[in-house]
Amino acid sequence: MICRIFNKVLIGIAALACISLSVNATPWDKLTGDQLEQQLTEKFTQGQYSPKGADSCLMCHRKNEAVMAIFDGAHGAMNNKQSPMAGLQCEACHGPLGKHNKGGKEPMIAFGDDSKLSASAQNSVCQGCHNDPKQMAWHTSTHNLEEIACADCHNVHSAKDPALDQLMVNDTCTSCHLKEKADMNKRSSHPLKWDQMTCVDCHSPHGSMNESALNKPTINDTCYSCHAEKRGPLLWEHAPVTENCVTCHNPHGSVNEDMLNSRAPQLCQQCHAPDGHASRVVQEPGVDAFGGGKSCLNCHNKIHGSNHPSGSLFQR
């Protein structure tokens, strides 16, 4: 009698295990990315959208907090005609329902780290709506060429998209750009670590026609948008200043004062080494004007340029 009861218990546990596995495993888990993309393409061709829209999806997914968070953001706004939820709803991004809700035997478009789809396949869904001039340089951008998906930075199932929130966008960027994260936490830096300035103030993450994906045509134009007093024109101009600010400065941060790439006089001697007194080696800090205070800038304090008639040496 005890053996029969024990056998029934074992059979019940085995049955529950099978059910559990069938819930967690899906028929398309063994498909490659290319095979999955082919199936989804066929589904789009058939175009079997649900007549009930999101209601069909929420029959199963309504208990998932990450899914329901779509209604907290712009993509879930029913009163905005540009929102997916005002049109095909969930299927606008995840593709036609087809037979997905009938035993879950057909795949849907998934986004993010768990998706088997290529970044370009995922991004093509987003670009169906987001194809304005701000994205015109996306196809030649570093992010696209490195196969970064929109969902790697953006989260539409949220009240606040981390890539669009002023207080979160820097964390989004520095999760990949670790060198810049280290620089912005150095003793001399722009106020990026306090979120008083953001990466997108200078850079366009969706690409641009300019170097380093800058919003402005050149590095100097980018700097001048805040540091207007350095723009000029000046009577006496310092060549590195007019050519490229990053010749002397690291815009992301430095261990040296004023975000300089290296300290004076070593910084100045990179160009002025053949010049008489400028080539002197500083034996000990504080011994003379070269090693004390601001070194070369003790005398040449108008280093960004001068309007004084006698300012050819940037001393006044």
KEKE-3310 file (N, C-alpha, C; in steps of 0.2 Angstrom, whole numbers, plus 5000, padded with zeros to 4 digits):
npx = (5004:5009:5020:5013:5007:5018:5023:5014:5015:5028:5025:5017:5025:5034:5026:5023:5035:5037:5027:5032:5044:5039:5032:5043:5051:5052:5045:5054:5066:5077:5080:5091:5097:5095:5086:5075:5072:5068:5056:5049:5048:5040:5028:5025:5022:5010:5002:4993:4985:4979:4962:4958:4969:4980:4973:4972:4986:4988:4980:4989:5001:4998:5002:5015:5026:5036:5031:5018:5022:5024:5013:5015:5024:5028:5026:5015:5004:4987:4981:4988:4991:5003:5008:5012:5002:4991:4988:4992:4995:5003:5007:5012:5026:5030:5026:5014:5001:4997:4997:5002:4996:4990:4994:5007:5016:5021:5034:5037:5043:5057:5066:5082:5094:5091:5086:5087:5088:5096:5105:5102:5090:5082:5083:5077:5063:5061:5065:5055:5046:5054:5061:5066:5075:5085:5090:5096:5110:5112:5115:5128:5135:5145:5139:5130:5138:5145:5135:5125:5110:5095:5087:5097:5101:5089:5074:5058:5047:5044:5042:5052:5063:5080:5089:5085:5083:5088:5095:5100:5105:5119:5124:5120:5127:5140:5140:5146:5156:5169:5182:5180:5171:5180:5188:5179:5178:5189:5200:5200:5187:5173:5156:5150:5149:5141:5129:5126:5129:5128:5132:5126:5125:5136:5139:5131:5122:5116:5123:5132:5137:5149:5166:5169:5155:5150:5139:5141:5149:5164:5177:5181:5170:5161:5166:5166:5152:5149:5161:5162:5170:5183:5182:5186:5187:5205:5218:5231:5233:5234:5241:5237:5226:5216:5216:5213:5205:5207:5221:5228:5219:5209:5193:5185:5190:5204:5219:5226:5226:5213:5209:5220:5231:5244:5255:5261:5278:5279:5269:5269:5281:5280:5278:5286:5300:5312:5315:5324:5324:5312:5315:5321:5325:5315:5321:5318:5303:5297:5309:5311:5303:5299:5296:5288:5271:5261:5270:5275:5264:5264:5270:5266:5251:5240:5236:5227:5225:5227:5222:5229:5240:5253:5254:5260:5267:5258:5258:5251)
npy = (4994:5006:5007:5009:5021:5029:5028:5034:5047:5050:5049:5060:5071:5070:5073:5086:5092:5090:5098:5110:5112:5113:5125:5134:5132:5135:5132:5138:5139:5132:5136:5144:5161:5166:5157:5160:5173:5171:5164:5174:5183:5177:5176:5190:5192:5184:5191:5190:5198:5201:5203:5208:5215:5222:5216:5203:5199:5202:5193:5183:5190:5200:5199:5201:5213:5220:5220:5227:5239:5247:5255:5266:5274:5284:5275:5268:5276:5279:5290:5296:5298:5295:5285:5267:5260:5266:5261:5247:5242:5231:5222:5231:5232:5220:5211:5202:5193:5180:5162:5162:5163:5152:5139:5144:5142:5149:5161:5177:5194:5198:5209:5216:5209:5195:5192:5182:5188:5198:5213:5223:5218:5219:5233:5238:5237:5247:5258:5259:5268:5278:5287:5300:5316:5316:5303:5301:5299:5287:5274:5274:5276:5273:5266:5258:5251:5244:5235:5238:5237:5246:5243:5240:5252:5259:5259:5255:5250:5257:5271:5281:5282:5277:5281:5294:5301:5314:5312:5300:5296:5297:5287:5276:5278:5277:5263:5256:5264:5264:5269:5283:5285:5283:5294:5305:5305:5309:5321:5333:5339:5340:5343:5330:5319:5323:5325:5337:5340:5331:5317:5318:5331:5335:5324:5314:5300:5293:5295:5306:5318:5322:5322:5310:5308:5321:5334:5347:5354:5354:5350:5361:5370:5364:5365:5379:5382:5382:5388:5402:5413:5410:5409:5419:5431:5435:5447:5442:5426:5409:5395:5381:5383:5388:5378:5365:5360:5349:5346:5351:5349:5337:5333:5324:5323:5324:5321:5332:5350:5360:5351:5347:5338:5335:5341:5359:5363:5353:5351:5362:5361:5351:5357:5368:5365:5367:5380:5392:5396:5389:5376:5372:5360:5356:5355:5354:5356:5373:5379:5389:5400:5391:5379:5383:5388:5391:5388:5389:5397:5407:5418:5419:5421:5423:5412:5407:5417:5434:5451:5462:5475:5473:5460:5448:5438:5432:5438:5448)
npz = (5000:5004:4995:4983:4985:4986:4973:4966:4971:4966:4952:4951:4954:4944:4933:4936:4935:4921:4916:4921:4914:4901:4902:4904:4893:4876:4859:4850:4855:4851:4839:4827:4826:4813:4808:4816:4813:4800:4802:4808:4798:4789:4797:4797:4784:4782:4791:4802:4813:4829:4833:4845:4849:4862:4872:4870:4872:4885:4892:4896:4899:4909:4922:4923:4928:4921:4909:4910:4913:4902:4900:4908:4901:4886:4875:4878:4878:4876:4871:4862:4845:4839:4846:4848:4855:4852:4840:4832:4844:4855:4845:4836:4838:4842:4833:4822:4830:4827:4829:4841:4854:4855:4862:4862:4851:4841:4837:4844:4841:4850:4862:4867:4879:4879:4867:4852:4840:4828:4830:4820:4815:4826:4827:4816:4818:4827:4819:4810:4815:4821:4811:4809:4805:4815:4816:4804:4802:4807:4801:4798:4809:4824:4834:4827:4818:4827:4830:4840:4848:4849:4860:4869:4875:4877:4885:4883:4890:4902:4914:4914:4902:4902:4893:4890:4901:4910:4922:4921:4909:4908:4916:4908:4896:4901:4905:4895:4890:4897:4899:4898:4909:4919:4917:4919:4933:4938:4946:4940:4930:4919:4925:4925:4933:4942:4936:4931:4918:4903:4893:4880:4878:4871:4862:4849:4851:4841:4830:4819:4806:4810:4817:4830:4833:4836:4841:4836:4822:4823:4835:4842:4840:4847:4860:4861:4862:4875:4881:4877:4877:4873:4860:4851:4836:4840:4842:4844:4841:4848:4841:4844:4851:4841:4832:4839:4853:4861:4860:4870:4881:4890:4887:4894:4907:4919:4928:4930:4933:4926:4917:4909:4897:4901:4914:4915:4914:4905:4896:4888:4882:4873:4861:4861:4863:4856:4858:4866:4882:4885:4884:4895:4908:4922:4937:4951:4959:4962:4963:4953:4941:4932:4938:4949:4955:4942:4932:4915:4913:4923:4917:4904:4904:4896:4888:4879:4869:4865:4865:4867:4861:4863:4865:4859:4865:4873:4886:4891)
capx = (5000:5014:5023:5008:5006:5025:5024:5009:5019:5034:5022:5014:5031:5037:5021:5024:5042:5036:5023:5036:5048:5035:5031:5049:5054:5047:5047:5059:5072:5082:5081:5096:5094:5093:5079:5070:5071:5064:5049:5045:5047:5034:5022:5023:5019:5004:4999:4987:4985:4974:4957:4957:4975:4983:4969:4974:4992:4987:4977:4994:5006:4996:5005:5022:5027:5040:5026:5013:5026:5023:5007:5018:5028:5025:5024:5009:4999:4982:4978:4993:4990:5009:5010:5010:4997:4985:4987:4992:4997:5009:5009:5016:5033:5032:5024:5007:5000:4996:4995:5007:4992:4987:4999:5013:5020:5024:5038:5036:5049:5059:5071:5086:5100:5089:5084:5091:5088:5102:5104:5099:5083:5078:5083:5072:5057:5061:5066:5049:5043:5059:5065:5066:5082:5089:5093:5099:5117:5113:5118:5136:5137:5149:5135:5127:5143:5147:5129:5122:5103:5091:5085:5103:5101:5083:5069:5051:5043:5046:5040:5057:5068:5086:5093:5082:5082:5094:5099:5101:5109:5127:5125:5118:5133:5147:5140:5150:5162:5172:5188:5177:5169:5186:5190:5175:5178:5196:5200:5198:5183:5167:5152:5146:5148:5135:5123:5125:5130:5127:5136:5123:5126:5141:5138:5124:5123:5113:5128:5132:5141:5155:5170:5167:5148:5148:5133:5143:5154:5170:5178:5181:5163:5157:5168:5164:5145:5149:5167:5162:5176:5189:5181:5190:5194:5209:5223:5236:5230:5238:5239:5234:5219:5212:5216:5210:5206:5210:5228:5230:5214:5205:5187:5182:5193:5211:5222:5229:5222:5210:5209:5226:5233:5249:5256:5266:5280:5280:5264:5271:5288:5279:5279:5291:5306:5318:5315:5329:5322:5307:5317:5324:5322:5313:5325:5314:5297:5297:5315:5311:5296:5297:5294:5283:5265:5258:5275:5275:5258:5266:5271:5262:5245:5234:5238:5221:5226:5227:5220:5233:5244:5260:5252:5262:5270:5253:5260:5246)
capy = (5000:5012:5008:5012:5029:5032:5028:5039:5054:5051:5051:5067:5075:5069:5076:5093:5094:5091:5104:5116:5112:5115:5132:5138:5130:5137:5128:5141:5140:5128:5139:5149:5168:5166:5153:5163:5179:5168:5162:5180:5186:5173:5179:5196:5191:5182:5197:5188:5202:5199:5208:5211:5219:5221:5212:5196:5198:5203:5187:5179:5194:5205:5198:5203:5220:5224:5221:5232:5246:5250:5260:5271:5278:5287:5270:5265:5281:5277:5296:5299:5294:5292:5279:5261:5258:5269:5258:5239:5240:5226:5219:5236:5231:5212:5207:5199:5187:5173:5157:5163:5162:5145:5135:5147:5138:5153:5166:5184:5198:5200:5214:5215:5204:5188:5191:5179:5192:5202:5220:5226:5216:5223:5240:5239:5238:5254:5263:5260:5275:5283:5288:5307:5318:5315:5297:5301:5296:5280:5268:5275:5278:5268:5261:5254:5247:5239:5231:5240:5238:5252:5241:5240:5258:5262:5254:5258:5247:5261:5278:5285:5279:5278:5285:5300:5304:5319:5310:5293:5295:5296:5280:5272:5278:5274:5256:5253:5268:5264:5274:5290:5285:5284:5301:5310:5304:5312:5327:5339:5336:5343:5341:5324:5314:5326:5325:5344:5340:5325:5315:5320:5338:5336:5319:5312:5293:5290:5296:5312:5319:5325:5317:5308:5309:5327:5338:5352:5352:5353:5350:5368:5373:5360:5368:5386:5383:5384:5393:5407:5418:5407:5409:5424:5431:5439:5450:5437:5419:5403:5390:5375:5385:5389:5371:5359:5361:5343:5346:5352:5347:5330:5335:5320:5323:5323:5322:5339:5356:5363:5345:5347:5332:5335:5348:5363:5365:5347:5351:5367:5359:5347:5361:5373:5362:5369:5387:5394:5395:5385:5369:5370:5355:5358:5350:5353:5361:5379:5383:5395:5401:5385:5374:5385:5391:5388:5386:5394:5402:5413:5424:5418:5419:5424:5407:5406:5422:5441:5457:5468:5477:5470:5453:5443:5432:5430:5440:5453)
capz = (5000:5005:4989:4978:4987:4985:4966:4964:4972:4961:4945:4951:4954:4937:4929:4937:4932:4914:4915:4922:4908:4895:4902:4903:4886:4870:4853:4845:4859:4848:4832:4827:4825:4806:4807:4820:4809:4794:4804:4810:4792:4786:4800:4795:4777:4783:4794:4806:4819:4834:4832:4851:4851:4868:4877:4869:4875:4893:4895:4899:4902:4913:4929:4922:4930:4916:4903:4912:4914:4895:4901:4911:4897:4880:4870:4880:4879:4871:4868:4857:4839:4837:4851:4846:4859:4848:4833:4832:4851:4857:4839:4832:4839:4843:4827:4822:4835:4823:4833:4847:4860:4855:4864:4861:4846:4836:4841:4843:4841:4857:4862:4873:4879:4878:4860:4847:4834:4827:4832:4814:4815:4831:4826:4810:4821:4830:4814:4807:4817:4822:4805:4808:4803:4820:4815:4797:4802:4811:4798:4797:4816:4827:4838:4822:4815:4832:4831:4846:4847:4852:4867:4874:4879:4878:4889:4882:4895:4908:4914:4912:4898:4905:4888:4889:4907:4912:4928:4920:4903:4909:4918:4902:4892:4904:4906:4890:4889:4904:4900:4899:4915:4924:4916:4922:4940:4940:4950:4936:4925:4918:4930:4922:4938:4946:4931:4929:4911:4900:4887:4874:4877:4866:4857:4846:4851:4835:4825:4816:4801:4812:4821:4837:4834:4840:4839:4832:4816:4825:4842:4845:4840:4853:4866:4861:4864:4883:4883:4871:4878:4870:4853:4847:4834:4844:4839:4844:4842:4849:4836:4846:4853:4836:4829:4842:4860:4864:4859:4877:4886:4889:4889:4899:4913:4919:4935:4930:4933:4920:4912:4904:4896:4906:4917:4912:4907:4900:4890:4883:4879:4867:4855:4862:4866:4853:4860:4872:4889:4886:4884:4901:4912:4929:4942:4957:4960:4967:4963:4949:4938:4928:4943:4954:4953:4936:4927:4910:4914:4927:4913:4898:4906:4891:4883:4874:4865:4868:4861:4868:4855:4864:4868:4855:4869:4878:4893:4893)
cpx = (5004:5018:5019:5008:5013:5026:5020:5012:5024:5031:5020:5020:5034:5033:5022:5030:5041:5032:5027:5041:5045:5033:5037:5052:5049:5050:5053:5065:5078:5084:5087:5093:5092:5086:5074:5068:5067:5057:5045:5044:5040:5028:5020:5020:5012:4999:4993:4987:4979:4968:4956:4964:4978:4980:4971:4981:4992:4984:4983:4999:5004:4999:5012:5023:5031:5035:5021:5016:5025:5018:5009:5022:5024:5022:5017:5003:4993:4979:4983:4993:4997:5012:5008:5004:4990:4984:4987:4994:5003:5012:5013:5023:5035:5029:5017:5007:5000:4994:4999:5003:4989:4992:5006:5018:5023:5028:5035:5043:5051:5065:5076:5091:5097:5086:5089:5092:5094:5100:5100:5092:5079:5077:5078:5065:5056:5061:5060:5045:5048:5064:5066:5074:5087:5093:5096:5106:5118:5116:5126:5139:5141:5145:5132:5132:5145:5141:5126:5114:5100:5090:5091:5104:5094:5078:5062:5046:5045:5043:5045:5062:5075:5091:5091:5081:5088:5098:5101:5105:5116:5128:5124:5124:5139:5146:5144:5157:5165:5178:5185:5174:5174:5188:5186:5175:5185:5195:5198:5194:5177:5162:5147:5144:5142:5129:5121:5126:5130:5131:5133:5123:5131:5141:5131:5125:5120:5117:5127:5137:5148:5159:5168:5160:5146:5142:5135:5148:5161:5171:5178:5174:5159:5159:5166:5157:5145:5155:5167:5168:5182:5188:5185:5185:5198:5215:5229:5233:5236:5236:5235:5227:5214:5211:5212:5211:5209:5217:5231:5225:5211:5198:5183:5184:5200:5213:5225:5224:5219:5210:5214:5228:5240:5251:5261:5272:5280:5275:5266:5277:5287:5279:5285:5298:5312:5319:5319:5327:5316:5309:5321:5321:5321:5316:5321:5309:5298:5304:5315:5304:5294:5294:5289:5277:5262:5263:5275:5269:5259:5267:5267:5254:5239:5235:5233:5221:5225:5225:5224:5238:5251:5259:5255:5264:5264:5254:5255:5240)
cpy = (5006:5013:5011:5019:5032:5033:5033:5046:5055:5052:5058:5072:5076:5073:5084:5096:5095:5097:5111:5117:5115:5122:5136:5137:5132:5133:5131:5142:5137:5131:5144:5156:5169:5163:5157:5169:5177:5167:5169:5184:5183:5175:5185:5196:5189:5187:5195:5191:5200:5205:5211:5215:5217:5216:5205:5194:5198:5197:5183:5184:5199:5205:5200:5211:5224:5225:5227:5239:5250:5256:5266:5276:5280:5281:5267:5270:5280:5284:5299:5295:5292:5286:5272:5258:5261:5266:5250:5237:5236:5224:5224:5235:5224:5208:5204:5193:5180:5168:5157:5161:5156:5140:5138:5144:5142:5159:5173:5188:5200:5205:5213:5210:5196:5187:5187:5183:5196:5209:5224:5224:5219:5230:5242:5240:5245:5260:5264:5266:5280:5284:5296:5309:5317:5308:5296:5298:5290:5275:5268:5276:5272:5263:5256:5249:5242:5234:5232:5241:5243:5250:5240:5247:5261:5257:5258:5256:5251:5268:5282:5280:5281:5282:5292:5304:5308:5316:5303:5291:5294:5289:5275:5272:5275:5267:5253:5257:5269:5268:5281:5290:5286:5291:5306:5310:5306:5319:5333:5337:5341:5340:5335:5320:5317:5327:5332:5345:5333:5323:5318:5327:5339:5330:5317:5304:5290:5292:5303:5313:5321:5320:5316:5308:5315:5330:5344:5350:5350:5352:5357:5371:5370:5364:5376:5387:5384:5389:5398:5412:5416:5407:5413:5428:5436:5441:5445:5430:5414:5398:5384:5377:5385:5382:5366:5360:5355:5342:5347:5349:5340:5332:5331:5320:5322:5324:5328:5344:5358:5357:5345:5340:5330:5341:5352:5363:5359:5348:5356:5365:5354:5350:5366:5371:5365:5377:5388:5392:5390:5377:5367:5364:5357:5353:5349:5358:5367:5382:5389:5396:5395:5380:5376:5388:5387:5388:5392:5399:5407:5419:5424:5416:5420:5419:5405:5412:5429:5446:5463:5469:5474:5463:5447:5437:5430:5432:5445:5453)
cpz = (5000:4998:4984:4979:4985:4977:4963:4965:4967:4954:4945:4951:4947:4932:4930:4934:4924:4912:4916:4916:4902:4895:4901:4896:4881:4864:4849:4849:4855:4841:4833:4825:4818:4805:4810:4816:4802:4796:4805:4803:4788:4790:4798:4788:4777:4786:4798:4813:4823:4833:4839:4853:4857:4873:4876:4872:4883:4896:4898:4902:4907:4920:4929:4923:4924:4910:4904:4912:4907:4896:4905:4907:4890:4875:4872:4881:4873:4868:4863:4851:4836:4841:4848:4849:4856:4842:4834:4839:4852:4850:4834:4833:4839:4838:4828:4827:4832:4828:4840:4854:4860:4856:4864:4857:4841:4840:4840:4843:4848:4856:4868:4873:4878:4871:4856:4841:4833:4829:4826:4814:4820:4830:4821:4812:4823:4825:4810:4809:4818:4816:4804:4806:4809:4820:4808:4797:4806:4808:4797:4804:4819:4831:4833:4820:4820:4834:4838:4845:4851:4859:4872:4878:4881:4881:4888:4887:4902:4908:4912:4908:4900:4900:4887:4895:4909:4917:4927:4914:4903:4911:4912:4897:4895:4906:4901:4889:4896:4905:4901:4906:4920:4923:4920:4930:4942:4943:4946:4930:4924:4923:4928:4928:4943:4942:4930:4921:4909:4894:4880:4873:4871:4860:4855:4846:4845:4829:4822:4810:4803:4816:4828:4838:4838:4837:4834:4827:4818:4833:4845:4845:4846:4860:4867:4863:4871:4884:4877:4871:4875:4862:4848:4842:4839:4840:4838:4846:4843:4845:4838:4848:4847:4832:4832:4849:4864:4863:4866:4882:4885:4892:4894:4906:4914:4927:4936:4930:4926:4915:4907:4903:4900:4909:4914:4917:4902:4894:4885:4879:4874:4861:4855:4864:4863:4855:4866:4879:4890:4886:4890:4905:4919:4934:4948:4957:4965:4967:4959:4946:4934:4932:4948:4951:4947:4930:4922:4910:4919:4923:4907:4900:4902:4886:4878:4869:4868:4862:4862:4863:4857:4867:4864:4858:4874:4885:4896:4889)
residu = (MET:ILE:CYS:ARG:ILE:PHE:ASN:LYS:VAL:LEU:ILE:GLY:ILE:ALA:ALA:LEU:ALA:CYS:ILE:SER:LEU:SER:VAL:ASN:ALA:THR:PRO:TRP:ASP:LYS:LEU:THR:GLY:ASP:GLN:LEU:GLU:GLN:GLN:LEU:THR:GLU:LYS:PHE:THR:GLN:GLY:GLN:TYR:SER:PRO:LYS:GLY:ALA:ASP:SER:CYS:LEU:MET:CYS:HIS:ARG:LYS:ASN:GLU:ALA:VAL:MET:ALA:ILE:PHE:ASP:GLY:ALA:HIS:GLY:ALA:MET:ASN:ASN:LYS:GLN:SER:PRO:MET:ALA:GLY:LEU:GLN:CYS:GLU:ALA:CYS:HIS:GLY:PRO:LEU:GLY:LYS:HIS:ASN:LYS:GLY:GLY:LYS:GLU:PRO:MET:ILE:ALA:PHE:GLY:ASP:ASP:SER:LYS:LEU:SER:ALA:SER:ALA:GLN:ASN:SER:VAL:CYS:GLN:GLY:CYS:HIS:ASN:ASP:PRO:LYS:GLN:MET:ALA:TRP:HIS:THR:SER:THR:HIS:ASN:LEU:GLU:GLU:ILE:ALA:CYS:ALA:ASP:CYS:HIS:ASN:VAL:HIS:SER:ALA:LYS:ASP:PRO:ALA:LEU:ASP:GLN:LEU:MET:VAL:ASN:ASP:THR:CYS:THR:SER:CYS:HIS:LEU:LYS:GLU:LYS:ALA:ASP:MET:ASN:LYS:ARG:SER:SER:HIS:PRO:LEU:LYS:TRP:ASP:GLN:MET:THR:CYS:VAL:ASP:CYS:HIS:SER:PRO:HIS:GLY:SER:MET:ASN:GLU:SER:ALA:LEU:ASN:LYS:PRO:THR:ILE:ASN:ASP:THR:CYS:TYR:SER:CYS:HIS:ALA:GLU:LYS:ARG:GLY:PRO:LEU:LEU:TRP:GLU:HIS:ALA:PRO:VAL:THR:GLU:ASN:CYS:VAL:THR:CYS:HIS:ASN:PRO:HIS:GLY:SER:VAL:ASN:GLU:ASP:MET:LEU:ASN:SER:ARG:ALA:PRO:GLN:LEU:CYS:GLN:GLN:CYS:HIS:ALA:PRO:ASP:GLY:HIS:ALA:SER:ARG:VAL:VAL:GLN:GLU:PRO:GLY:VAL:ASP:ALA:PHE:GLY:GLY:GLY:LYS:SER:CYS:LEU:ASN:CYS:HIS:ASN:LYS:ILE:HIS:GLY:SER:ASN:HIS:PRO:SER:GLY:SER:LEU:PHE:GLN:ARG)
# end
